[in-house]
Amino acid sequence: MNFNLLIIIMLVLALPTQCRAVNFYDGARAKEGVYFLTYTSIYSADKTTDARGKTGKSDYDYTKSEELFRFCYYTPEAVFTALVPVAKVKSGYYDAESSGWGDAIVGAGYFLPLKRADVLPMVFVKFPSGEYDSTKAVNVGTNQYDIRPTVFLYKAIGRFSVDAAAKYYFRLENPGTDVSPGDELHVQGLLGWQFTKTCKAGPSVNWMRSRDQKSGKTKTPGTARESLSAGFDLYVRIAPVSVTLTYLRDIHTENTTKGDFVQLKTCYKF
């Protein structure tokens, strides 16, 4: 594999995936029943960075718009969920784009028997079901499986709340390229203040660090990725729907894109 092709693959696999941020109540116990959620998001980035965080390309002109549909079923102790995205991605630098169904995800979790806080360990599996073409510089799908153990935390103290998540992505090999993207560790946090019974807001921060990629069984040094993003969430509930607005800006990145993320999440209980 030549070096330029490796860099293209590295950038494609580094781009944001589903559920980029932790939102209010992600790890909170909910009333038993079926919930339908949508996540409408746009991520745009003009820059890419190198392994030292310096600007690599200043005219990458990357955009990803996505509509993510999610179903959840809550019992008093457990959560079962399925997510299916539809997306369009483009890179002006490579004059390339891709659109269609993204990689589907299923997950399940069980609340720990704790009283002081809600703690929800879950396991998600991402399937290579999305649109993918190995000859393209950008793709909606990744053509590889992920296994994603995750722990959510929700804690309320009066009007103050903490939402947090720790996620580890085991990213398996893409059989079309023999490249393993590199496992990822994500840590996400969100502080909230309840202004009224139906409105809360607060700052959020996300950090991600990956391992080096592998080509076959050989590591490719210098391909590990890192990103630190910060922003805010605004939550409003207008029965029977709740809406959350998320904004994140990449503050520091290494070997990936550097841009802005905006998401509008809606949640409806059947």
C-alpha positions in Angstrom: 0.0 0.0 0.0 1.5 3.4 -0.9 1.7 6.2 1.6 -0.8 8.5 0.0 -3.5 5.9 -0.1 -2.8 5.1 3.6 -3.3 8.8 4.5 -6.6 8.9 2.6 -7.8 5.8 4.4 -6.6 7.2 7.8 -8.6 10.4 7.2 -11.7 8.6 6.1 -11.8 6.3 9.1 -11.1 9.2 11.5 -14.2 11.1 10.7 -17.0 11.5 13.2 -19.4 8.6 13.8 -22.8 8.1 15.4 -23.5 9.6 18.9 -20.4 11.9 18.8 -21.4 13.5 22.2 -23.0 12.5 25.4 -26.4 14.2 25.9 -28.5 15.0 28.9 -30.1 11.8 30.4 -28.2 9.4 28.1 -27.4 7.3 31.2 -30.6 8.0 33.3 -33.3 5.5 34.1 -36.4 6.2 32.1 -40.0 5.1 32.3 -40.6 1.6 30.9 -41.6 1.7 27.2 -40.5 2.3 23.7 -38.8 5.6 22.7 -38.1 6.9 19.2 -35.2 9.3 18.7 -33.7 11.2 15.8 -30.3 12.9 15.6 -30.0 15.5 12.8 -26.3 16.6 12.6 -23.8 18.4 10.5 -20.0 18.2 10.9 -17.9 20.5 8.7 -14.1 20.9 8.6 -11.8 22.8 6.4 -8.6 21.6 8.1 -6.8 18.4 8.7 -3.9 18.0 11.1 -0.7 15.9 11.3 0.7 13.8 14.2 1.9 17.0 16.0 -1.5 18.8 15.7 -0.2 21.1 13.0 -2.3 22.0 10.0 -1.9 19.4 7.2 -4.5 20.5 4.7 -6.2 23.9 5.0 -8.6 23.4 2.2 -10.0 19.9 2.9 -13.6 21.2 2.7 -15.2 18.2 4.4 -18.9 18.0 5.3 -21.0 15.2 6.8 -24.7 15.6 7.1 -26.5 12.8 8.9 -30.0 11.7 10.0 -29.8 9.0 12.6 -32.9 7.1 13.6 -32.9 5.3 16.9 -35.3 3.0 18.8 -35.0 2.3 22.5 -36.8 -0.1 24.8 -36.5 0.6 28.5 -37.4 -1.8 31.4 -36.8 -0.7 35.0 -33.4 -2.5 34.8 -32.4 -2.8 31.2 -32.1 -0.9 27.9 -32.2 -2.3 24.3 -31.5 -0.1 21.3 -31.0 0.0 17.5 -29.6 2.8 15.4 -29.8 3.3 11.6 -28.2 6.4 9.9 -28.6 8.0 6.5 -25.8 10.3 5.6 -24.0 12.3 2.9 -20.3 13.0 3.1 -18.1 15.0 0.8 -14.5 16.3 0.5 -13.9 19.2 -1.8 -10.1 18.5 -1.6 -10.6 15.1 -3.3 -13.7 16.2 -5.2 -15.4 13.1 -3.9 -18.7 12.4 -2.1 -20.7 9.4 -0.8 -24.3 9.1 0.3 -26.8 6.5 1.5 -27.3 4.2 4.5 -24.6 4.3 7.1 -23.4 1.5 9.4 -26.2 0.2 11.7 -25.6 -0.3 15.4 -27.4 -2.4 18.0 -26.8 -2.3 21.8 -28.0 -3.5 25.2 -27.3 -2.6 28.8 -28.2 -3.1 32.4 -28.4 -0.5 35.2 -26.3 -1.2 38.2 -28.2 -1.6 41.5 -27.0 1.8 42.8 -29.1 4.5 44.5 -26.7 7.5 44.6 -26.4 7.7 40.8 -27.6 5.9 37.6 -24.8 3.8 36.1 -25.5 2.0 32.9 -22.9 -0.3 31.3 -23.8 -1.2 27.7 -22.3 -3.0 24.7 -22.8 -1.8 21.2 -22.0 -3.5 18.0 -21.5 -1.6 14.7 -22.2 -3.6 11.5 -20.6 -2.9 8.1 -24.0 -2.3 6.5 -23.3 1.2 5.1 -22.5 2.4 1.6 -18.8 1.7 0.9 -16.5 1.8 -2.1 -12.8 1.2 -1.6 -11.9 3.3 -4.6 -13.5 6.4 -3.0 -11.7 8.9 -0.8 -14.7 9.4 1.4 -17.4 6.9 2.4 -20.6 6.8 4.5 -19.8 3.3 5.7 -16.5 1.8 7.0 -16.7 -1.8 5.8 -15.6 -3.1 9.3 -17.2 -4.1 12.6 -16.8 -2.2 15.9 -17.5 -3.6 19.3 -18.1 -0.8 21.8 -18.3 -1.4 25.5 -19.6 1.8 27.2 -20.4 3.0 30.6 -22.9 5.9 31.1 -23.3 7.9 34.3 -26.1 10.3 35.4 -26.1 12.1 38.7 -28.5 14.9 39.8 -27.8 17.2 42.8 -30.6 19.7 43.1 -30.6 21.7 39.9 -27.1 20.6 39.0 -26.5 17.4 37.0 -23.6 15.4 35.6 -23.8 13.3 32.5 -20.7 11.3 31.4 -19.7 8.4 29.3 -16.5 6.3 28.9 -16.4 4.3 25.6 -13.8 1.9 24.1 -14.2 1.0 20.5 -12.6 -2.3 19.3 -12.3 -1.5 15.6 -11.9 -4.6 13.5 -10.1 -5.0 10.2 -11.6 -3.8 6.9 -11.4 -6.9 4.7 -11.3 -4.7 1.6 -8.1 -2.9 2.5 -6.6 -5.2 5.3 -6.4 -2.1 7.4 -7.5 -2.0 11.1 -8.4 1.6 11.9 -7.0 1.5 15.5 -9.0 1.1 18.7 -10.4 4.3 20.2 -11.0 5.5 23.8 -13.7 8.2 24.2 -14.4 10.2 27.4 -17.3 12.5 27.3 -18.7 14.8 30.0 -21.6 17.3 30.3 -22.5 19.5 33.2 -26.1 20.8 33.4 -28.1 23.4 35.3 -31.9 23.2 35.5 -33.3 26.6 34.7 -36.9 25.5 34.7 -38.7 22.2 34.9 -38.5 21.9 31.1 -35.2 23.6 30.3 -31.6 22.9 31.2 -28.2 23.8 29.6 -24.5 23.5 30.3 -21.0 23.0 28.9 -19.6 19.8 27.5 -16.2 18.3 26.6 -15.2 15.3 24.6 -11.8 13.6 24.3 -10.8 10.8 22.0 -7.5 8.9 21.6 -6.9 6.0 19.2 -4.1 3.5 18.8 -2.0 3.3 15.6 -3.6 1.7 12.6 -2.5 -1.8 11.4 -1.9 -3.0 7.9 -2.4 -6.7 8.3 -0.6 -7.5 11.5 1.9 -4.6 11.1 1.4 -1.4 13.0 1.8 1.9 11.1 3.7 4.2 13.5 2.5 7.8 13.6 -1.1 7.1 12.6 -2.7 7.4 16.1 -5.5 10.0 16.2 -6.5 12.4 19.0 -9.2 15.0 19.4 -10.4 17.4 22.1 -13.7 19.1 21.6 -15.7 21.5 23.7 -19.1 23.2 23.5 -22.6 23.1 25.1 -25.9 21.4 25.2 -29.4 23.0 25.5 -32.3 20.8 26.5 -36.0 21.7 26.2 -39.0 19.5 26.8 -42.3 20.3 25.2 -44.5 17.3 26.0 -44.6 14.7 24.5 -41.2 15.6 22.8 -37.9 16.6 24.2 -35.3 18.4 22.1 -31.6 18.8 22.7 -29.2 21.1 20.7 -25.5 20.2 20.8 -22.6 22.3 19.6 -19.0 21.2 19.7 -15.8 22.7 18.3 -12.6 20.8 17.8 -10.0 22.5 20.0 -7.1 20.2 19.3 -6.8 17.3 16.9 -4.0 15.1 15.6 -4.1 13.1 12.4 -7.7 13.9 11.7 -10.1 16.7 10.8 -10.6 19.9 12.8 -14.0 21.5 12.6 -17.5 22.1 14.1 -20.3 19.8 15.0 -24.0 20.7 15.4 -26.7 18.3 16.3 -30.5 18.5 17.0 -31.8 15.5 18.9 -35.5 14.7 19.4 -37.0 12.1 21.7 -40.6 10.8 21.7 -42.1 8.2 24.0 -44.8 6.0 22.5 
